[in-house]
Amino acid sequence: MSSEKMHSSHWGVFRVSEGDHDLSVTAWGDDPDPSPLLGNFTDAADHPVRIGKPAVRRGWLEHGPGPDNRRGADEYIEVEWEQALDLAAAELARVNRVFGAEAVFGGSYGWSSAGRFHHAQSQVHRFLNTTIGGYVRSVNSYSSGAAAVILPHIIGELNEVARRGVSWDDIVAHTDIILSFGGMALKNSQVASGGISRHTERESMRLAAERGARFINFSPLRSDMPPEARARWHAIAPGSDAALMLALIHDIVVNGDADKAFLERYCEGWSQFEDYVLGKADGLAKTPQWAAGICRYPAQAIAALARELAEKRVLITVSHSLQRAEHGEQPVWLGLALAAVLGQPGLPGGGYAYALGAIGHYGKHHNIVAFPPFPQGVNQVNTFIPVARVADMLLHPGEHYDFNGQRLTYPHIRLAWWAGGNPFHHHQDLGRLRRAFSQLDTLIVHEPFWTATARHADIVLPATMTLERDDVGGTPTDPLLVAMQKVREPQGEARDDYTIFSALARRLGAEHTFTQGRSSQQWLRHLYRQMQDKLGQHGLSAPDFDTFWQAGSLLLPQTKDGDRLLRHFRADPGGAPLPTPSGKIELFSRTIAGFGYADCPGHPAWLAARQQPDAHHPLWLIANQPATRLHSQLDFGQWSASHKQNEREICQIHPCDASKRAIRNGDIVKIFNQRGALLACARITEDIMSGVVQVPTGAWFAPLEPLADKPFCVHGNPNVVTSDTGTSSLAQGCTGQIAIVEIVKFDGPLPAMNAFKPPHLTKGLNPASE
């Protein structure tokens, strides 16, 4: 047994040591509610699905770069590192020479490791910036693409609103009612980018509830609020939250309970929005009776809740999930509008908290200084896309699209370089995504494991996982800085991204520009020294790097200046205006109205989704975040695998819907629509709304026929049936949360599930001899 080391992940700090056959993992002792996801580490490092050697897709090696429909079904030829690096560097140089850096897409999603230096997204971006001058980038995220665009127009930047909003301390002390649209599931807040040492959400909810705070959960799923919150669960139809919020606002106004003084002093455009709510603008009053048919929730219950909110300290929360749907900007805007009508923004424990509970950073205090990131250099390419439009970009080069008031053009991408992230998890309509990736000349991927993305790559470079390298873990909202000490030697021939990119930069004549003459250990010391200098500017100090490394961790000082944006604005709206055009909360935005988008007007509104249940697809599918892994990471790990049944993901279904289809608990079911199908194992429960089924995202894509236009995933990846369309012309966010489907019992022979087995590999072959 090796000595115990400190390490960190996005779902917790832990101590780890290596045994003869697996890893011993123990959660950080000061964590009051450790994440069970740590259990996925125990058997991951030497799992058979690890990539052992560099590999090149046979079709690419034999025929050269170019569009190829065989991606995803071809075999791979293992090669030596020198050959793989020569091929990758030569191809990048070719594309840059012939087409320019505007033909290169730097793909990454930022969740590969909690380490701040071995941050794959920073590494690939720095490499492309320093070797070819830049790359086409993506902006925003799949989780918050709609919110990230609309919030700056109406209140402020996403991070300022979400990370520096209402704190859990204020909720515990002051809040009377927490009205949560989409809930605050602990499976989400157990994750925080950069690591988290103390999971406090469960305890905070318990303490608030014991004091008398009332949690109200509007969601199709009871599990979107933990038992400790003692929440009242109200099941409403997926995608109907905007209608419910409008009806609540309507009755608050009609009942005379709107805070007109707040609306007058702190808000812009109330009169235009009020006319819409009361029906003066369009002839349709947004009454509880109107909303009841949309929400599948009683009108009298909506009216009663509107009265209940009056003269209480109310916090409105809106989850990420609501804006991962058609017109996802609207519930984000309406949650703020509801809080404003009640006069709550800026009060301790009151107001608006976008995405509270969606990630472990939110509701916490901030460190006085943060550990600096690995610098990415300067990207000289101005072209970008919203992150969820990657398939559109690859399928429709040269076509125009709208985004946030701009008319943009999709570039023609020839080469995509992916290090960190798995688009065959994040993206929707996987059959369409496969067709999109087949348009590339070349796809190069760094990966520790044979994910679906690696199986579609042309050149696959085996990367280390976090336990196989030294790093520093830290985040601006957690005081514990962690010396992430290497636990084991790399599996097979895996190399860390920095080593790979350094060797590639050498071939491209830019090694010193990329490395600045530093080894990875020297970079860690350099970044740590920068943090020490920042502390010194505040009159604070930190031990030297060697002392920190030996100790394993360091507590950083924090500030408790929570709710800064709205607290200061409420106290002095003239002296501390919001960063909006009016300096106020915008209930009518002249900027957005000026864009002229029919699918995102100048005030918050109810806009019905195009996809609605019908005779062929009578059920809503909720494709939400998983509880047993982070996105698709380590899906094969012990904790994740133990929560599958018959090697398939679980599908939750209401007893009424199961009975109509003769489905029993534990049956394998087929879920399908016009885009594809998936298999899952049925779990019958009354904790889900009738008319709704739920399958979490993150099951590794395992198509029965890899090249089928309408894939049939035998493992249970719901993104074979979700829609690849933008939320609106404003934000172009993803709409992967909700789909319409049918479900039937699967009676055929159960297909083999090979997602966790490597593709066909030809070992030791010299391609030059072929």
ABEGO torsion letter per residue (X at the ends): XBBBBBBBBAAEBBBBBBBAABBBBBBBAABABBBAAAAAAAAAAABAABBABBBBBAAAAAAEBEBBAABGABBBBBBBAAAAAAAAAAAAAAAAAAAEAAABBBBBAGAABABAABBAAAAAAAAAAAAAGEBBBBBEBAAAAAAAAAAAAAAEBAAAAAAABBBAAAAAAABABBBBBGEBBAAAAABBBGEBABBAAAAAAAAAAAAGBBBBBBBABAAABBAAAGBBBBBBBBGAAAAAAAAAAAAAAAAGABBAAAAAAABBGAAAAAAAAAGAAAGBBBBAAAAAAAAGBBAAAAAAAAAAABGBBBBBBBBAAAAABBGAAAAAAAAAAAAAAAGABGBBGBEBBBGBGABAABGBBBBABBBBBBBAEBBABABBBBAAAAAAAAABBGBBBBBGGBBBBBBBBABBBBBEEBAAAABBGAAAAAAAAAABABBBBBBABBBAAAAABABBBBBBBAAABBBBBBBAABABBBBBBBABBBBEABBBAAAAAAAAAAAAGAAAAAAGGBBAAAAAAAAAAAAAAAAAAAGBBBBBAAAAAAAGBBBBBBBABBGAAAAAAAABAAABBBABAAGBBBABBAAAAAAGBAABBABBBBBBBABBBBAABABBBBBBBBAABBEABGAABAAAAAABBGGBBBBBBBAAAAAAAGBBBGBBBBBBBAAEBBBBBBBBBAABBBGBBBBBBGBBBBBABAABABBBBAAGBAAAABBBBBABAAAGBBAAABBBBBBBBBABBBBBBAAABBBBBBBGBBAAAX
